[in-house]
Amino acid sequence: MKRFIFLFLLFQVKLLCATDFQVVINGSFPGAEGQVIRLMEYTDMISYREKEINYSVIDEEGNFRISFTCFSPQYVFFRVDYAQMGMFVEPGITYFLEFDSVDFSQLDDTRNPWLDPWYFNFVISEPKGELNSFINQLEELFFDFLEENFAAIHISRNKSLFDNFKKHTDTVFQHIDNEYFRNYYDYKFAFYYRLANIERFDRQMNNYIINRHVLYNNTQYMNYFNRVFDTYIFAGSRSVSIQDLSHTVNNLNSYHALMDSLGKDTLLRNEVLRELVLLKALQDMHGNVDFRQKNVENILSYIQTNSKFREHRQIAGNILHSKNYLSTGSQAPEFTIYDMDDNPVNIPGDFEGKFIYMGFWATWCETCLLEIIAMQELYEKYNEDFVFVNISTDRHLSFYQAFVNNHKPQWHSFHFDRDFRLIDAYQVRMLPTFVLIDEKGNIIQYPARKPSDDLNVRFDWLLNRRGASGHHR
């Protein structure tokens, strides 16, 4: 009986906790029926690696519902089609979002959403909290103030303009005791004080960094941190020299020696702050020819495994992931796609043992069509050893189908079927984008050369190397 009572009470506690930390987002999005809406987060705000939290398919009435567990206030964002929109969430709150109506069939395919991003307007209702409302109000006040005064502040370093503005906003927001907002508010001002260079650096560090906790989940704190320490180790610190950094990384290959070097700076005596600044520096060292890349990765791997701080272990792992993702030798992202007869094809798995040359394109893209002509010659010469795959990103399936029916390409041809996870997985940011994959499913080159770029030389080299290693065509 005691055991039963204990288990019952434990179940009730878990149920209560689940309710306390459950976030529910209900929404209405007219015109987006059938679209997938994905809820995303940044797993940290140093690497900004993205992670999908949950998703929903918008129903035939334009409604959706997404729920997830959240233990502290955080920023999340939605992906719909190529668009990205964000909001703040707090544990235990149910939100309702009302999007403006959108006719997706009228969206311009030729617009590059990475250079000119899509954004779909929506209004948030948060009956148990007003964090989004407070932050939006603060951002609007800042926008109006900066639009009118920033030139004068930047030229004359007139801090009194900011001080008077802050007196006004202090009055507006003095009644708000939301901890996330209070920190957001403080670091919003700190960020612009730093940007306009109107407050002494040592005073800022004492007020906002040295005597404060690191706020990993607060977007404005991390904006400020990244601004302050973006080039600090390489150009801002008077106590840490490039020679020290080069020696400890290239010769000593030592995490501890690197931490000791940074410890010469009195600003970085705090171990948590020092290691976080070190991660920021290692992120910049990765890919810098002045530092041995194997050693940089060794130090990041050490932090990922041994750091005392959970957030830092995650950041180190994310930096390693982002730097090596889609790099030569890395595993090509797996995905399943369907042909025109609705048969599933797994890439690269179904083509193991052959090279894969894969391209993302669209029928409206003139450069893509020219490359398809060039691909015909490659296909005729190399199709015994290479699998040629083309994936159309046309918004309208009928355009792709008409092209295939008219031209009847001999290689594998697919439509992405609005699978924007695939677009993200292969980081397709321009068309055409090509990928070259080896017989084991590993990346040879990303982005790969286009068919018109003397690609036959690269193909011959791969086949010769395979022949020399004992494989036969």
DAFENCOR-V400468 format. One line per field, one symbol per residue. phi: phi as a letter, one per 20 degrees, with the letter a starting at -180 (. if undefined). psi: psi as a letter, one per 20 degrees, with the letter a starting at -180 (. if undefined). burial: # if it has 24 or more other C-alpha atoms within 12 Angstrom, else .. A space follows every 10 residues. Layout:
phi = ???
psi = ???
burial = ???
This chain:
phi = .fffffffff ffffffffff dedccebccf ndgnfeddec befbddelfe ceeabbefff endbbccaeb ebgbecbddc leecccadcc gmdddcdcef fceffefeff fefeecffbd fbdddcfdac gfffffffff ffffffgecf fffffeleff ffffffgffg ffdfeedfff fgfgffeffg gffffeldbg fffffffdcf ecffdfeeff ffgfgfffdg cgfecdeedd dfffffffef delcffffff ffffeffdff ffffffffff ffffffoeff cffffgffff fffgedgfdg fffffgfffg fffdfmegnf ffgebdcdef emefcecegf dgncfcddcd bbfeefffff fffffgffff ecffddedcd cfdgfdgfff ffffffdlfe efccdfllef ffffgdlfdb cfcdcdcefd ndfebbfegf geelffffff ffffffffeo ecf
psi = gggggghghg ghghggghgh jpppoqrpnp ijpiqppppr rphrkghkpq ppgrrqppri jjqrppqrpp irqrprqqpp ciqpqrrqqq pjppqppoqq ppnhiiqohi poihhnqqpp qqpppnhjrk ghgggggghg ggggghhhih ghgggilnhh ggghghgghg ggjhipjogg ggggggiggg ghgggiljqp ghggghhifg kqqpnhiohh ghggghggjg jghhihpiip qhggggghgh ghlpgghghh ghihohhkhp hggghghggg ghhhhoipii pohhhghggg hgghhiqipg hhgggghhgg ghhipjrpiq pppqrpqpai jkpqpppigi kpiqqpopqp aqhiohhghh hhghhggggh hjihhppppp opjphohhgg gggghhhmqi rpprqilkni hggghjloiq pqpqppqaij jqpgppqrqq hillhhgggg gghghghhjj qq.
burial = .......... .......... .######### ###.###### ########## ..######.. .######### ..######## ########## #########. .#.#....#. .........# ...###..## #####..#.. .#..#....# ..#.....#. ##..##..#. ..#......# ########## #########. #..##..##. ...####### ########## .###..#..# .#.###.### ..###..### ###...##.. ########## ######.... ###.###### ####..#... ########## ###.###... ###...#.#. ......###. #..####### ###.#..##. ##..##.##. .#..###### ######...# #..#....#. ########## ####.##### #########. ########## ##..##.##. .##....... ...
